[in-house]
Amino acid sequence: MSVGAPLDREDYGPAARPLPFERGTDGPRVVLVGVDGTRTSLRAASYAAGLARRQGAGLVVVFVSSPAAFAGLAPGLDAGAVQRNHDELAADLREEFRRSAEELGLPITFLARRGDAYAELCAAADEHRADLVVVGSSEQAGHRLVGSVATRLVRRGRWPVVVVP
Protein backbone atom coordinates (compact mmCIF):
# COMPACT_ATOMS: atom_id res chain seq x y z
CA MET A 1 0.00 0.00 0.00
CA SER A 2 1.39 3.41 -0.90
CA VAL A 3 0.97 6.69 0.94
CA GLY A 4 -2.18 8.48 -0.14
CA ALA A 5 -3.79 5.33 -1.59
CA PRO A 6 -7.32 4.52 -0.40
CA LEU A 7 -7.54 1.87 2.29
CA ASP A 8 -9.33 -1.38 1.67
CA ARG A 9 -11.38 -3.11 4.34
CA GLU A 10 -8.68 -5.78 4.60
CA ASP A 11 -6.16 -3.14 5.66
CA TYR A 12 -7.95 -2.77 8.97
CA GLY A 13 -7.94 -6.43 9.93
CA PRO A 14 -10.63 -8.32 11.87
CA ALA A 15 -10.19 -6.25 15.06
CA ALA A 16 -11.05 -3.02 13.25
CA ARG A 17 -14.48 -4.07 11.99
CA PRO A 18 -17.16 -1.60 13.06
CA LEU A 19 -19.46 -2.53 15.93
CA PRO A 20 -23.12 -3.09 15.08
CA PHE A 21 -25.30 -0.02 15.55
CA GLU A 22 -27.45 -0.02 18.70
CA ARG A 23 -30.55 2.11 18.41
CA GLY A 24 -31.25 4.46 21.30
CA THR A 25 -28.19 3.77 23.43
CA ASP A 26 -26.07 6.82 22.59
CA GLY A 27 -26.04 9.75 25.00
CA PRO A 28 -27.36 10.09 28.50
CA ARG A 29 -30.66 8.56 29.56
CA VAL A 30 -30.92 10.47 32.83
CA VAL A 31 -29.63 14.02 33.27
CA LEU A 32 -29.54 15.28 36.86
CA VAL A 33 -29.30 18.99 37.64
CA GLY A 34 -28.80 20.63 41.02
CA VAL A 35 -30.68 23.85 41.71
CA ASP A 36 -30.76 26.17 44.69
CA GLY A 37 -32.59 29.16 43.23
CA THR A 38 -29.43 31.10 42.32
CA ARG A 39 -28.86 32.62 38.89
CA THR A 40 -26.16 30.10 37.90
CA SER A 41 -28.20 27.11 39.06
CA LEU A 42 -31.18 28.25 36.97
CA ARG A 43 -28.90 28.61 33.95
CA ALA A 44 -27.63 25.08 34.64
CA ALA A 45 -31.24 23.88 34.75
CA SER A 46 -31.97 25.48 31.39
CA TYR A 47 -28.88 23.86 29.88
CA ALA A 48 -29.77 20.46 31.37
CA ALA A 49 -33.38 20.68 30.16
CA GLY A 50 -32.27 21.50 26.62
CA LEU A 51 -29.73 18.68 26.65
CA ALA A 52 -32.26 16.18 28.02
CA ARG A 53 -34.84 17.23 25.41
CA ARG A 54 -32.37 16.88 22.53
CA GLN A 55 -31.11 13.51 23.77
CA GLY A 56 -34.55 12.12 24.63
CA ALA A 57 -33.44 11.69 28.24
CA GLY A 58 -35.28 12.12 31.51
CA LEU A 59 -34.48 15.13 33.68
CA VAL A 60 -34.09 14.91 37.44
CA VAL A 61 -34.09 18.31 39.15
CA VAL A 62 -32.72 18.30 42.70
CA PHE A 63 -33.41 21.35 44.86
CA VAL A 64 -31.16 21.34 47.91
CA SER A 65 -31.31 23.90 50.67
CA SER A 66 -28.88 23.94 53.54
CA PRO A 67 -30.32 24.66 56.99
CA ALA A 68 -26.84 25.72 58.12
CA ALA A 69 -26.75 28.43 55.46
CA PHE A 70 -29.98 29.96 56.74
CA ALA A 71 -28.86 29.71 60.36
CA GLY A 72 -25.58 31.45 59.52
CA LEU A 73 -27.42 34.35 57.88
CA ALA A 74 -29.85 34.88 60.73
CA PRO A 75 -28.79 33.25 64.03
CA GLY A 76 -32.11 34.10 65.74
CA LEU A 77 -34.22 32.47 63.01
CA ASP A 78 -36.30 29.56 64.28
CA ALA A 79 -36.39 26.15 62.64
CA GLY A 80 -40.03 26.59 61.61
CA ALA A 81 -39.22 29.69 59.56
CA VAL A 82 -36.33 27.90 57.86
CA GLN A 83 -38.62 24.98 56.99
CA ARG A 84 -41.33 27.30 55.63
CA ASN A 85 -38.75 29.15 53.52
CA HIS A 86 -37.47 25.84 52.13
CA ASP A 87 -41.00 24.61 51.40
CA GLU A 88 -42.07 27.84 49.68
CA LEU A 89 -38.99 28.01 47.47
CA ALA A 90 -39.31 24.30 46.63
CA ALA A 91 -43.00 24.74 45.71
CA ASP A 92 -42.20 27.74 43.47
CA LEU A 93 -39.39 25.89 41.70
CA ARG A 94 -41.46 22.71 41.36
CA GLU A 95 -44.27 24.65 39.65
CA GLU A 96 -41.85 26.52 37.37
CA PHE A 97 -40.15 23.29 36.29
CA ARG A 98 -43.50 21.52 35.82
CA ARG A 99 -44.67 24.25 33.42
CA SER A 100 -41.37 24.22 31.53
CA ALA A 101 -41.42 20.43 31.25
CA GLU A 102 -44.93 20.53 29.79
CA GLU A 103 -43.85 23.10 27.19
CA LEU A 104 -40.82 21.03 26.21
CA GLY A 105 -42.57 17.65 26.39
CA LEU A 106 -39.86 16.49 28.79
CA PRO A 107 -40.23 13.84 31.50
CA ILE A 108 -39.12 15.46 34.75
CA THR A 109 -38.67 14.38 38.33
CA PHE A 110 -38.40 17.11 40.97
CA LEU A 111 -36.77 16.33 44.32
CA ALA A 112 -36.61 18.74 47.27
CA ARG A 113 -34.00 17.93 49.88
CA ARG A 114 -32.37 19.59 52.86
CA GLY A 115 -28.77 19.12 53.83
CA ASP A 116 -25.31 19.31 52.34
CA ALA A 117 -25.69 20.02 48.61
CA TYR A 118 -22.76 17.78 47.64
CA ALA A 119 -24.00 14.78 49.65
CA GLU A 120 -27.59 15.18 48.48
CA LEU A 121 -26.62 15.49 44.80
CA CYS A 122 -24.42 12.40 45.03
CA ALA A 123 -27.21 10.43 46.72
CA ALA A 124 -29.78 11.53 44.13
CA ALA A 125 -27.42 10.71 41.25
CA ASP A 126 -26.91 7.22 42.65
CA GLU A 127 -30.63 6.66 43.33
CA HIS A 128 -31.70 7.72 39.84
CA ARG A 129 -28.68 6.24 38.05
CA ALA A 130 -27.75 9.56 36.49
CA ASP A 131 -25.60 9.47 33.38
CA LEU A 132 -24.68 13.15 33.69
CA VAL A 133 -24.73 15.75 36.48
CA VAL A 134 -25.15 19.44 35.66
CA VAL A 135 -24.53 22.21 38.20
CA GLY A 136 -24.00 25.94 38.10
CA SER A 137 -20.66 27.43 39.07
CA SER A 138 -20.44 29.05 42.47
CA GLU A 139 -20.58 32.83 42.67
CA GLN A 140 -19.17 32.92 46.20
CA ALA A 141 -15.59 34.11 46.54
CA GLY A 142 -14.84 31.76 49.43
CA HIS A 143 -15.39 28.69 47.29
CA ARG A 144 -12.20 29.41 45.38
CA LEU A 145 -10.30 28.55 48.55
CA VAL A 146 -12.44 25.86 50.14
CA GLY A 147 -13.91 24.26 47.03
CA SER A 148 -17.39 24.42 45.58
CA VAL A 149 -19.98 21.70 45.11
CA ALA A 150 -19.04 21.59 41.41
CA THR A 151 -15.36 21.07 42.21
CA ARG A 152 -16.17 18.32 44.68
CA LEU A 153 -18.41 16.54 42.15
CA VAL A 154 -15.72 16.70 39.48
CA ARG A 155 -13.12 15.32 41.89
CA ARG A 156 -15.40 12.48 42.92
CA GLY A 157 -15.31 11.28 39.33
CA ARG A 158 -18.38 9.05 39.43
CA TRP A 159 -20.33 10.84 36.70
CA PRO A 160 -19.56 13.22 33.90
CA VAL A 161 -20.13 16.70 35.34
CA VAL A 162 -20.99 19.82 33.38
CA VAL A 163 -20.43 23.10 35.20
CA VAL A 164 -22.43 25.96 33.71
CA PRO A 165 -21.06 29.47 34.36
C-alpha positions in Angstrom: 0.0 0.0 0.0 1.4 3.4 -0.9 1.0 6.7 0.9 -2.2 8.5 -0.1 -3.8 5.3 -1.6 -7.3 4.5 -0.4 -7.5 1.9 2.3 -9.3 -1.4 1.7 -11.4 -3.1 4.3 -8.7 -5.8 4.6 -6.2 -3.1 5.7 -7.9 -2.8 9.0 -7.9 -6.4 9.9 -10.6 -8.3 11.9 -10.2 -6.2 15.1 -11.1 -3.0 13.2 -14.5 -4.1 12.0 -17.2 -1.6 13.1 -19.5 -2.5 15.9 -23.1 -3.1 15.1 -25.3 0.0 15.5 -27.4 0.0 18.7 -30.5 2.1 18.4 -31.3 4.5 21.3 -28.2 3.8 23.4 -26.1 6.8 22.6 -26.0 9.7 25.0 -27.4 10.1 28.5 -30.7 8.6 29.6 -30.9 10.5 32.8 -29.6 14.0 33.3 -29.5 15.3 36.9 -29.3 19.0 37.6 -28.8 20.6 41.0 -30.7 23.9 41.7 -30.8 26.2 44.7 -32.6 29.2 43.2 -29.4 31.1 42.3 -28.9 32.6 38.9 -26.2 30.1 37.9 -28.2 27.1 39.1 -31.2 28.2 37.0 -28.9 28.6 33.9 -27.6 25.1 34.6 -31.2 23.9 34.8 -32.0 25.5 31.4 -28.9 23.9 29.9 -29.8 20.5 31.4 -33.4 20.7 30.2 -32.3 21.5 26.6 -29.7 18.7 26.6 -32.3 16.2 28.0 -34.8 17.2 25.4 -32.4 16.9 22.5 -31.1 13.5 23.8 -34.6 12.1 24.6 -33.4 11.7 28.2 -35.3 12.1 31.5 -34.5 15.1 33.7 -34.1 14.9 37.4 -34.1 18.3 39.2 -32.7 18.3 42.7 -33.4 21.4 44.9 -31.2 21.3 47.9 -31.3 23.9 50.7 -28.9 23.9 53.5 -30.3 24.7 57.0 -26.8 25.7 58.1 -26.7 28.4 55.5 -30.0 30.0 56.7 -28.9 29.7 60.4 -25.6 31.5 59.5 -27.4 34.4 57.9 -29.8 34.9 60.7 -28.8 33.2 64.0 -32.1 34.1 65.7 -34.2 32.5 63.0 -36.3 29.6 64.3 -36.4 26.2 62.6 -40.0 26.6 61.6 -39.2 29.7 59.6 -36.3 27.9 57.9 -38.6 25.0 57.0 -41.3 27.3 55.6 -38.7 29.2 53.5 -37.5 25.8 52.1 -41.0 24.6 51.4 -42.1 27.8 49.7 -39.0 28.0 47.5 -39.3 24.3 46.6 -43.0 24.7 45.7 -42.2 27.7 43.5 -39.4 25.9 41.7 -41.5 22.7 41.4 -44.3 24.6 39.6 -41.8 26.5 37.4 -40.1 23.3 36.3 -43.5 21.5 35.8 -44.7 24.3 33.4 -41.4 24.2 31.5 -41.4 20.4 31.2 -44.9 20.5 29.8 -43.9 23.1 27.2 -40.8 21.0 26.2 -42.6 17.6 26.4 -39.9 16.5 28.8 -40.2 13.8 31.5 -39.1 15.5 34.7 -38.7 14.4 38.3 -38.4 17.1 41.0 -36.8 16.3 44.3 -36.6 18.7 47.3 -34.0 17.9 49.9 -32.4 19.6 52.9 -28.8 19.1 53.8 -25.3 19.3 52.3 -25.7 20.0 48.6 -22.8 17.8 47.6 -24.0 14.8 49.6 -27.6 15.2 48.5 -26.6 15.5 44.8 -24.4 12.4 45.0 -27.2 10.4 46.7 -29.8 11.5 44.1 -27.4 10.7 41.3 -26.9 7.2 42.7 -30.6 6.7 43.3 -31.7 7.7 39.8 -28.7 6.2 38.1 -27.8 9.6 36.5 -25.6 9.5 33.4 -24.7 13.1 33.7 -24.7 15.7 36.5 -25.2 19.4 35.7 -24.5 22.2 38.2 -24.0 25.9 38.1 -20.7 27.4 39.1 -20.4 29.1 42.5 -20.6 32.8 42.7 -19.2 32.9 46.2 -15.6 34.1 46.5 -14.8 31.8 49.4 -15.4 28.7 47.3 -12.2 29.4 45.4 -10.3 28.6 48.6 -12.4 25.9 50.1 -13.9 24.3 47.0 -17.4 24.4 45.6 -20.0 21.7 45.1 -19.0 21.6 41.4 -15.4 21.1 42.2 -16.2 18.3 44.7 -18.4 16.5 42.2 -15.7 16.7 39.5 -13.1 15.3 41.9 -15.4 12.5 42.9 -15.3 11.3 39.3 -18.4 9.0 39.4 -20.3 10.8 36.7 -19.6 13.2 33.9 -20.1 16.7 35.3 -21.0 19.8 33.4 -20.4 23.1 35.2 -22.4 26.0 33.7 -21.1 29.5 34.4 
